[in-house]
Amino acid sequence: MTLQCFTEKKPNVANINQKQLTQAPLYIHTTRENLQLTYQMQRGDGEVFNMNKIGVQIANWRKEKKLTQMNMADQLGVSYQAVSNWERGATMPDIAKLPELANILEVSIDELLSHEKGSGLIQQIVSGEEEDYEVTAEEFSNVAPLLDTEKADVVFKHLPATLAMKDLAAFAPFISQEVLDGCAKKKFDEEGIKPLTPLAPFLSSELLEKCAETTVNEHGIKFIAPVAPFISKDKLGYYAESAYDGQGFKQISGVAPFLNQEVLTSLAQQGFEREGIRSIVPLCPFLDKDVLSNLVLKAISEKGLKEIMPILPFIDQSLLNGYVKERAEV
């Protein structure tokens, strides 16, 4: 089966801008584990099993059987704390324990999971009927938090041949790196790097940087701006310096927020020497305050106050006040 991982050609991802910079660190440090936990604990649009409802049912069935939590825990080979957590809706039973639990309570797995979407798929998984999977994206989104990565990969490959971008982004925390990178590489070959933006936190650095390098070589550095936060600063700095040598600052402005200060300072100084202070306007919001101040003073001394007009919004007012005062005294 050939798996086409995407059908949406215009993912709902805004271009990175200054206003979003304060959000970038949270996005950058997102991990699979954090998203898996969040995914498990959020109900959303009914897409995740209602653990509270399931827990209440388990408790009621256990009491009908006149079993204590300890009795049931002993039969299942788990701690009574585990049973308590299930009944309180704090955790879900391990998928491998569902057949035993259903047998003890004399209910079906489908009943145990409240007949919610995905319960039939769970039944197939525990029965080992892997070749009979008929999986929808909605079912997988419900079941994925309960599966280990190996089993999630197997189920994922039985999804429909076309899978929307938003679904793959949601599934990224649960499928393996190999499978995810394979889907991303296919999408990159078809449509370029922009559609990979929602997946960037989960892609391997090797794949992402290879895609970035290809994009820079073929189209220019500005086209990797959507994934710039996830590319190593060393690589990004190298691309930026090469782009400046060939095309100036116009191409670099989109990735400037993600360059380290050493590279920004070097680029600003080069631009100042070659084309004057007006050329560094795209870098001004991201430059170190002292570096910018030194360049401003140098520009004023060489060409006067008029020269710095384009970058006035980025200059410390106290610097200008001090300069004007000094000139007045002279």
Buried (B, 14 or more C-beta within 10 A) or exposed (E): EEBEBBEBEEBEBEEBEEEEBEEBEEEEEBEBEEBBEEBBEEEEEEBBBBBEEBBBBBBEBBEEEEBEBEBBBBEBEBEBEBBBBBBEBBBBBBBEBBBBBBEBBEBEBBBBBEEBBBBBBBBBBBEEEEEEBEBBBBBBBBBBBBBEBEBBBBBBBBBBEEBBBBBBBBBBBBBEBEBBBBBBBBBBEEBBBBBBBBBBBBBEEEBBBEBBBBBBEEEBBBBBBBBBBBBEBEBBBBBBBBBBEEEBBEBBBBBBBBBEEEBBBBBBBBBBEEEBBBBBBBBBBBBEEEBBBBBBBBBBEEEEBEBBEEBEEBBEEEBBEEBEEEEEEE
